Amino acid sequence: MSGEFNSALLLLARQYRRASQEQVAKDAGLTQGHYSRIENGLTPDGPSEENIERIAAALDFPSAFFFQPDGLSGLPLSVHPMNRRKSAVGERVLKQIHAELNIRLIHLRRYLRAVNLHPELPLPAIDVDEGGGPQEIARSIRRAWSISDGPIENLTDYCERAGILVIWCELEKGIDGVTMSVRDLPPCIFLNQSAPPDRMRFSLAHELGHVIMHRVPTDHIEEEANAFAGELLVPEKQFRRSLIGQRVTLEWLARQKAYWHTSMAFLLYRAGAVGDLTRHQSEYLWKKISALGWRTREPQETDFSYEHPSVFPRLIKLHADDMQYDLETLKLLLSTNVSDLKRIYGPHLGRGRAGLYAIK
């Protein structure tokens, strides 16, 4: 193998497989103490070639994976839980997310060698206090991106035109979205592909708020990102006009959902927040929504169409269709086995020539 053994990637691979040191050591025929020293980079001359092969087999990773020079990015600044509570995200889940996203970032570095991305829209970094607060920053982004009054037709398209990679993937249950911003890559927003379209769209707006406003974690970043998302998707001034003389009912919320492309629950919250809904009306409607089970999942007949990303799928298909990479070539490019490639990129690997990318 060329290059030096990267022990940080060994930790990453183990977390990705959700395996313990004890389990990997046993499968590789090593003592746990010996394996631990290898994983922590404490063997003076590095692990032997034989032990690397044993560990690679135990983790089902190509040996070449451990000789890549990539460093690891830390845990995401914010993990966006479905129920909006940080406590819903346990340490074990965070470690698996950390591993999954770092592997994806390693892959992205290889994929992006073949292209030059040129953003069409500005993507400013704006301090929350200097920018006048989350709502004012959302208004400034609407102006900077020349978004007309009313609902945003396709927020995913705007984000991609601003240079953000929007990527659908399988995230742990309870996680809607994750943002990864690292120095040598475009900002990446990973969205849970299992989420309904209303929640996915709000999560994208929420994560966009993190990209623009947040560089270090604070106690208020989640509330700030929510406030940004609310004003970006449903501007208060316009929404307040729609409430004048209007009786808010579930039917009215459903019509507004179709117009604004946000959830009924969010619109009800928004109506209460702008002050045009009495406490009694608000409590009554929330009870009805809870009784109908709509807090968890709103009726499918109220769903609108998903906003599908285009840049990331085109990047994958460029290698498949134009550059004619088959799975074995991708395995070499990404130092990742074929079964993992199919799991991670399956939806985008179905159009290769001669059925090379057929998913079985």
C-alpha positions in Angstrom: 0.0 0.0 0.0 1.2 3.5 -0.8 1.0 6.3 1.8 0.7 6.0 5.5 -1.9 4.1 7.6 -4.5 6.6 8.8 -5.7 5.4 12.2 -8.5 8.0 12.2 -10.2 6.2 9.3 -10.0 3.0 11.3 -12.1 4.6 14.1 -14.4 5.9 11.4 -14.9 2.5 9.8 -15.6 0.9 13.1 -18.2 3.5 14.0 -19.8 3.1 10.6 -20.2 -0.6 11.2 -21.5 0.1 14.7 -18.9 -2.3 16.1 -17.1 -2.3 19.4 -13.3 -2.6 19.7 -13.7 -5.9 21.3 -15.8 -7.3 18.4 -13.4 -6.1 15.7 -10.4 -7.3 17.6 -12.0 -10.8 18.0 -13.0 -11.0 14.3 -9.4 -9.9 13.3 -7.7 -12.4 15.6 -6.1 -9.7 17.7 -6.2 -8.9 21.4 -8.3 -5.8 22.2 -5.3 -4.1 23.7 -3.3 -4.5 20.4 -6.3 -3.4 18.3 -6.8 -0.4 20.6 -3.2 0.7 20.1 -3.6 0.5 16.3 -6.8 2.5 16.3 -5.2 5.2 18.5 -2.1 5.4 16.3 0.2 4.1 19.1 2.1 1.4 17.3 5.5 2.9 16.6 5.9 1.6 13.0 2.3 1.3 12.3 0.3 -2.0 11.9 1.7 -4.8 9.9 0.3 -5.5 6.4 -1.1 -8.8 7.7 -2.9 -7.1 10.6 -4.3 -4.4 8.3 -5.7 -7.1 6.0 -7.3 -8.9 9.0 -8.9 -5.7 10.3 -10.1 -4.7 6.8 -11.7 -8.1 6.4 -13.3 -7.8 9.9 -14.8 -4.4 9.0 -15.6 -5.3 5.4 -13.6 -2.3 4.0 -11.0 -2.4 1.3 -7.5 -2.0 2.8 -6.9 1.0 0.6 -9.6 2.9 2.6 -7.2 3.2 5.6 -4.4 4.7 3.5 -6.3 7.8 2.4 -4.9 11.2 3.6 -8.3 12.7 4.6 -8.8 14.2 8.0 -12.0 13.9 9.9 -14.6 16.7 10.3 -16.1 17.0 13.8 -19.7 16.3 14.7 -22.2 18.5 12.9 -22.8 21.9 14.4 -26.4 21.0 14.7 -28.3 17.8 14.3 -31.9 18.7 13.4 -34.3 16.3 15.2 -37.8 15.6 14.0 -39.3 16.5 17.4 -36.9 19.5 17.7 -35.4 18.2 21.0 -31.7 17.8 21.2 -32.2 15.1 23.8 -33.7 12.8 21.1 -30.2 12.4 19.6 -28.2 9.9 21.6 -24.4 9.5 21.6 -24.5 6.3 19.7 -26.6 7.8 17.0 -24.3 10.8 16.8 -21.3 8.6 16.3 -22.9 6.7 13.5 -24.0 9.9 11.8 -20.5 11.3 12.2 -19.0 8.2 10.5 -21.6 8.1 7.7 -21.2 11.8 6.8 -17.4 11.7 7.0 -17.3 8.8 4.5 -19.7 10.8 2.3 -17.4 13.8 2.5 -14.4 11.7 1.5 -16.3 10.4 -1.5 -17.4 13.9 -2.4 -13.8 15.1 -2.6 -13.1 12.3 -5.2 -16.3 13.0 -7.2 -15.7 16.8 -7.3 -12.2 16.4 -8.9 -14.1 15.9 -12.2 -16.1 19.2 -12.1 -15.9 22.9 -11.3 -19.0 24.2 -9.5 -19.8 27.9 -10.1 -22.5 29.3 -7.8 -25.0 31.7 -9.4 -26.3 33.2 -6.2 -24.5 34.8 -3.2 -24.2 32.8 0.0 -23.3 35.3 2.7 -22.1 34.5 6.2 -24.2 36.9 8.5 -23.8 37.2 12.2 -27.2 37.0 13.9 -26.8 40.1 15.9 -25.0 42.1 13.2 -27.7 41.1 10.7 -30.6 42.3 12.8 -31.8 38.9 13.9 -32.9 35.7 12.1 -36.1 37.2 10.6 -34.3 40.2 9.1 -31.5 37.9 7.7 -34.2 35.7 6.1 -35.6 38.9 4.4 -32.2 39.9 3.2 -31.6 36.4 1.7 -35.0 36.8 -0.2 -33.8 40.1 -1.5 -30.3 38.8 -2.4 -31.8 35.9 -4.3 -34.4 38.0 -6.0 -37.3 35.9 -4.6 -40.6 37.5 -5.3 -43.3 38.0 -2.7 -45.3 34.9 -1.8 -44.1 31.3 -1.5 -40.7 30.1 -2.7 -41.4 27.8 -5.6 -38.4 25.5 -5.2 -36.1 26.2 -2.2 -33.8 23.3 -3.2 -33.1 24.9 -6.5 -32.2 28.2 -4.9 -29.9 26.5 -2.4 -28.1 24.6 -5.2 -27.7 27.7 -7.2 -26.0 29.3 -4.2 -23.4 26.5 -4.2 -24.9 24.2 -1.5 -25.0 20.5 -2.2 -28.4 19.2 -1.1 -28.2 15.4 -0.6 -31.0 13.0 0.3 -29.9 10.0 2.4 -30.9 7.6 5.0 -30.6 9.2 8.4 -31.3 7.7 11.7 -35.0 7.8 12.8 -35.5 11.1 14.6 -33.1 13.1 12.5 -34.5 15.3 9.7 -31.5 17.2 8.5 -27.8 17.7 9.1 -25.4 20.4 7.9 -21.7 19.8 7.2 -19.5 22.8 6.4 -15.8 22.0 5.9 -13.1 24.2 4.4 -12.4 22.3 1.2 -15.9 21.4 0.2 -19.1 23.3 -0.6 -21.6 23.4 2.3 -23.5 20.2 2.4 -27.1 19.8 3.7 -28.1 16.1 4.2 -31.9 15.5 4.4 -33.7 12.4 5.6 -35.3 10.9 2.5 -38.0 9.3 4.6 -39.4 12.6 5.8 -42.6 13.9 4.2 -42.2 16.9 1.8 -43.5 19.5 4.2 -41.0 18.5 6.9 -38.2 18.1 4.5 -38.7 21.6 3.1 -38.8 23.2 6.5 -35.6 21.2 7.5 -33.9 22.5 4.4 -34.8 26.1 5.3 -33.7 25.4 8.9 -30.3 24.0 7.8 -29.8 26.9 5.4 -30.2 29.2 8.4 -27.3 27.3 10.1 -25.1 27.7 6.9 -25.7 31.4 6.8 -25.8 32.4 10.5 -23.8 29.9 12.6 -20.1 29.2 12.8 -20.0 28.1 16.5 -22.6 26.4 18.6 -24.7 28.4 21.1 -27.7 27.7 23.3 -29.9 29.5 20.8 -28.9 28.2 17.3 -31.9 25.9 17.0 -34.5 28.7 17.8 -32.6 31.1 15.5 -32.6 28.6 12.6 -36.4 28.0 13.2 -37.1 31.7 13.2 -35.0 32.1 10.0 -36.9 29.2 8.3 -40.3 30.6 9.3 -39.7 34.0 7.9 -38.0 32.7 4.8 -40.8 30.3 3.9 -43.8 32.3 5.2 -43.0 36.0 5.5 -44.8 37.6 8.4 -46.0 40.6 6.6 -47.7 38.7 3.8 -49.0 36.0 6.1 -50.6 38.5 8.4 -52.5 40.0 5.5 -54.0 36.6 4.7 -55.3 36.4 8.2 -57.3 39.6 8.1 -60.9 38.8 8.6 -60.2 35.1 8.2 -61.6 32.3 10.4 -58.7 29.9 10.9 -60.0 26.3 10.5 -58.3 23.0 9.6 -59.7 23.4 6.1 -58.2 26.9 5.8 -54.8 25.6 7.1 -54.9 22.8 4.4 -55.5 25.4 1.7 -52.6 27.5 3.0 -50.4 24.5 3.1 -51.0 24.0 -0.6 -50.1 27.6 -1.2 -47.1 28.1 1.1 -45.8 24.5 0.9 -45.3 24.2 4.6 -47.1 22.0 7.2 -50.4 22.9 8.6 -48.9 22.6 12.1 -46.3 25.2 11.2 -48.9 27.5 9.8 -51.0 27.2 12.9 -48.0 28.0 15.0 -47.2 31.0 12.7 -50.8 32.3 13.0 -50.4 32.3 16.8 -47.0 33.8 16.7 -48.0 36.8 14.6 -50.7 37.6 17.1 -53.9 37.1 15.0 -55.2 34.0 16.7 -56.6 33.9 20.2 -55.3 31.5 22.8 -58.7 29.7 22.8 -58.7 29.3 19.0 -55.1 28.1 19.0 -55.7 25.5 21.8 -58.8 24.2 20.1 -57.1 23.7 16.8 -54.0 22.1 18.4 -56.3 19.6 20.2 -58.0 18.7 17.0 -54.7 18.2 15.2 -53.4 16.0 18.1 -56.7 14.0 18.2 -56.4 13.3 14.5 -52.7 12.2 14.8 -51.5 15.0 12.5 -48.7 16.1 14.8 -46.8 13.0 13.7 -48.0 12.8 10.1 -50.4 15.1 8.3 -52.9 13.6 5.8 -51.2 12.4 2.6 -53.8 14.1 0.5 -52.5 17.4 1.7 -48.9 16.6 0.6 -47.3 18.6 -2.2 -44.6 17.4 -4.5 -41.0 16.8 -3.3 -38.3 19.2 -4.4 -35.7 16.8 -5.8 -32.0 17.8 -5.7 -30.3 18.0 -9.1 -26.6 18.8 -8.7 -25.6 15.8 -6.6 -27.4 13.2 -8.7 -25.9 14.8 -11.8 -22.5 14.5 -10.2 -22.9 10.8 -9.7 -24.4 10.2 -13.1 -21.6 12.1 -14.7 -19.2 9.4 -13.6 -21.6 6.6 -14.6 -22.9 7.9 -18.0 -20.3 10.3 -19.4 -17.1 9.0 -17.8 -18.4 5.4 -17.9 -17.3 4.4 -14.4 -18.7 1.0 -13.5 -19.0 -0.2 -9.9 -15.5 -1.8 -9.8 -14.0 1.5 -11.0 -15.9 3.4 -8.4 -14.7 1.0 -5.8 -11.2 1.9 -6.7 -11.9 5.7 -6.9 -13.7 5.8 -3.5 -11.9 2.9 -1.7 -15.3 1.6 -0.7 -16.8 -1.9 -1.3 -19.5 -2.5 -3.8 -22.3 -3.3 -1.3 -21.7 0.0 0.5 -21.7 1.9 -2.8 -25.1 0.4 -3.7 -26.5 1.3 -0.3 -25.3 4.8 -0.4 -25.8 5.7 -4.0 -28.3 3.1 -5.2 -31.0 5.6 -6.4 -28.4 7.3 -8.6 -26.6 4.3 -10.0 -29.4 2.8 -12.2 -28.6 4.4 -15.5 -25.1 3.1 -16.3 -24.4 1.5 -19.6 -25.1 -2.2 -20.2 -26.8 -2.6 -16.8 -23.5 -2.2 -14.9 -25.2 -0.3 -12.2 -28.3 -2.4 -11.8 -29.3 -2.7 -8.2 -30.0 -6.3 -7.1 
